[in-house]
């Protein structure tokens, strides 16, 4: 629940249901073959550091998951993306992740996968800012920066965690608590 308070994903579940709805994505389409997903991102969504989130952040976040050096437990969920094997071996960019403009990202899969939107709603699919990951490196988990309703203010492991309302949160009238 803490991760859900700090981070957002392209997709989410309507509260209290299993109905998938766009979250950081404003809308999405799926190709007839079920292999290409195109997401139109919301404009004006800001990370806790004040920078606007863009399609480049989505690509970075998914490539970070697919990078073997990261050792992400979510890599197996995302390796269905076309070009992920070549990326893991050679680096560069994942060929199956294309950016049309700063607010549009298309993801092409190796084969149709009915659960792909569900994967994008899992906390593993959170969008993160590269500059903050670069700043904290392997310790980013102790200094998380997302687009979520709350931002981390203070954390003493094993004792307490203090979160503060994100006054720039993109969902109107949320969160309800300070």
N, C-alpha and C positions, 0 to 999 in steps of 0.2 A: 504493500500500500504506500510506502514511502516513495518507491520508484514511480508509482503512478501519480503521486503528488508533484514530483519534480520534473518528470519527463512526459512528453506526448509522442504519439506515433502517427503515421499516415492514416491509420484506421483505428477505430475503437468499437466498443459495444455500447448500444443504447443502455443506459443504466437499468439494471434489474432484468435484462434480457440477454439473449444470444444473437440479437440482430446487429449485424455489422453496419457501421455508419462512418462516413468520412470524418476525420479529426483534423490533423494538420492539412490534409487534403480537403479542398473545398468540394471537389467532385472527382469522379474517375470513370473511365470506360474500360471495357475488356474487349479485345478483338474477338471476332467470330470463332477463331480457332482456340480461344482461351489461353493463348500464349503471351500476349502483350497487354500490359496494364498501363494505362496512361493516367497520370494524376495531375490535376490542376491544383496547385498549392494556394492556400489562403495568403493574401497580401497583408503585410503589417504584423505578422506573428514575430515576436521578439524573444530571443534567448534572454536569460536572466542577466547577461552582461550588457544588454541593450542593443545588440546587433540583430538586424532582421534575418530570419531564416529564409534560405533560398533552396532551389533544386540542387545546387552544388553541395549543400549540407546533407541532403538526403543521400546523394551519391557517396560522399565521404563516409557517412555513417554505415552504409551497407558494405562499402569496400573495407572499412575497418573491421566489420564482423567477419568478412571473408578472408582477411589477411591472416595467414597462418601464424605470424609473429604475435598477434593479439591473443591467440588461443581462446577465442570466444566459444562458449558452450553453444551458441546459436548458429555456428558455422554450418552445421548439417541442415538447418532449416532454410538457409539462404543459398546453399550451393546448387539449387535448382535453377538459379539465374544463369542464362546463357553467358558463356565466357568466364565463368567463375573458376573453372579448372585452370585455364590459361593464365588468369590473373594470379592465382595462388602460386603458379610455377614461375611466372616471368615479371609480375608487377604491372605497372602502367595503370590502365583503367579497365573495369569490367565492361566488355563489349555489349553486354545485354542491358546496361544502364545508360540511357541516352537523355541528354538535356536539350530541349527545344528552345527554351528561353529560361530566364531566372525563376519562373514559377511553374514550369512544366517538366515533369520527369516521366520517362517511359521505361518500363522494366519488361524485358522479354525473357521468357523462361525456356529452358531446354525442351520441355514438353508441358502440356497443360497440367495444372495441378489445382484441383478444386479447393484446396485449403490455403492457397497462397494469401488471400486477403486476411485469413485468420492469423497467419504468421506475422503479417504487418500490424496486427493489433496487439501482439505480445510485447511485453516490456523490452525484449531483446531488440525489437525494431525501433527503439527510441532514436530520435534525431538529435545529434549532439554537434556542438561547434568545434571545428578542428583546432582553432587557436587555443581553446581551453584544454583540449586533450593534449596538445603539444606542450602547453605550459606545465601541466601536472604529470604528464606521462603515465606511468603505471599507477600513480596515486590519484588519478582522475576520479576513481570511485569514492575517494574521501573528500573530493572537492567537486561534486557534480554540478553541472550547469546544463539546464534544459530549457524548455519552453513552458513548463507546467505551471499549474496554479500556485505553487509554492516554491520558494527558493531556500536553499540551505543558508543559515546564518551561523550556526555553531554546532559542532559535533564533538563530543567526548565519548569515544567508543566504550560501550558497556555501561555508560552512565546516563547520558541524555543527548537528545537531538532537538535542535530548535529550528523550526521552519518559519518563514515569514510570507505573508500574502504577496503574490506577484501582482503589483498594481497595474502592470501592463499586459495582464493575461488577455488573450484574444476572445475568450468566451464572455459575453456580456453578463454582468452581475455575479460573476464567479471569481474566486471562491467566496463563500459566505462568511468565513472566519478570517480574522487577521493573523 
